[in-house]
């Protein structure tokens, strides 16, 4: 990180009035209208500076389609569990009708 000593960086941050606090998170999920962003193995910090709080998240980002309604429909129509329904929907590129027909066979 640009050759900064972590202790020196902490000292500079304190002098500037910036407080950083780690948050022990196992996974972070950000839900948007059409997809979920899943951050695996995250490093999460709460940062307080100039009267405001922000959250910094660093990790492996996976985008997942927000398809819960489709998964529920598949489960109802084919009597499979959620894990099977999700996998089948993914294997069929999100095609609901094709997924249901294949699972009914």
C-alpha positions in Angstrom: 0.0 0.0 0.0 2.3 2.7 -1.3 5.0 1.8 1.3 3.1 3.1 4.3 3.7 1.4 7.6 0.3 0.3 9.0 1.1 1.8 12.4 2.1 5.2 10.8 -1.1 5.1 8.8 -3.2 4.5 11.9 -1.4 7.4 13.6 -2.1 9.7 10.6 -5.8 8.7 10.5 -6.2 9.5 14.3 -4.6 12.9 13.8 -7.1 13.6 11.0 -10.0 12.6 13.3 -10.7 9.4 11.3 -11.8 6.4 13.3 -11.8 3.0 11.7 -13.5 0.0 13.3 -13.4 -3.5 11.8 -16.7 -5.5 11.5 -16.6 -9.3 11.7 -18.7 -10.2 8.7 -18.9 -13.6 7.0 -20.8 -12.4 4.0 -22.3 -9.2 2.7 -25.3 -9.1 0.4 -26.4 -5.9 -1.4 -29.9 -6.3 -3.0 -30.7 -4.2 -6.0 -33.9 -4.3 -8.0 -32.8 -7.0 -10.5 -29.8 -8.7 -8.9 -28.0 -9.4 -5.6 -24.3 -8.6 -5.1 -22.8 -11.2 -2.8 -19.4 -10.3 -1.3 -17.7 -13.5 -0.1 -14.8 -13.5 2.4 -15.3 -9.8 3.1 -13.1 -7.3 5.0 -15.6 -4.8 6.4 -14.7 -1.6 8.2 -16.9 1.2 9.7 -15.2 4.5 9.2 -16.2 7.7 11.1 -14.9 10.9 9.7 -16.1 14.5 9.8 -19.3 13.6 11.5 -20.3 10.9 9.0 -20.1 7.1 9.0 -19.3 5.0 6.0 -18.9 1.3 5.5 -16.0 -0.1 3.4 -16.4 -3.6 2.0 -13.6 -5.5 0.2 -14.0 -9.0 -1.0 -14.9 -11.4 -3.8 -18.0 -10.1 -5.6 -20.6 -12.5 -7.2 -23.6 -11.2 -9.0 -26.7 -13.3 -8.7 -30.0 -12.7 -10.5 -32.8 -11.8 -8.1 -35.1 -14.6 -9.1 -36.9 -15.6 -6.0 -40.3 -15.5 -7.6 -39.2 -17.8 -10.4 -37.6 -20.2 -7.8 -40.9 -20.2 -5.8 -42.9 -21.0 -9.0 -40.5 -23.9 -9.8 -40.8 -25.3 -6.3 -44.6 -25.1 -6.4 -44.9 -26.6 -9.9 -42.4 -29.4 -9.5 -42.3 -30.2 -5.8 -38.5 -29.8 -5.5 -36.6 -27.9 -2.8 -35.1 -24.4 -3.3 -31.5 -25.7 -3.9 -32.7 -28.0 -6.8 -34.9 -25.2 -8.2 -32.1 -22.6 -8.2 -29.6 -25.0 -9.8 -32.1 -26.1 -12.5 -33.0 -22.5 -13.3 -29.3 -21.6 -13.6 -28.6 -24.7 -15.7 -31.4 -23.5 -18.1 -30.1 -19.9 -18.3 -33.1 -18.5 -16.3 -35.7 -20.0 -18.7 -38.6 -20.6 -16.3 -40.8 -22.7 -18.6 -37.9 -24.9 -19.8 -36.8 -25.5 -16.2 -40.3 -26.6 -15.1 -40.7 -28.9 -18.1 -37.3 -30.5 -17.5 -38.0 -31.0 -13.8 -41.4 -32.6 -14.4 -39.9 -35.3 -16.6 
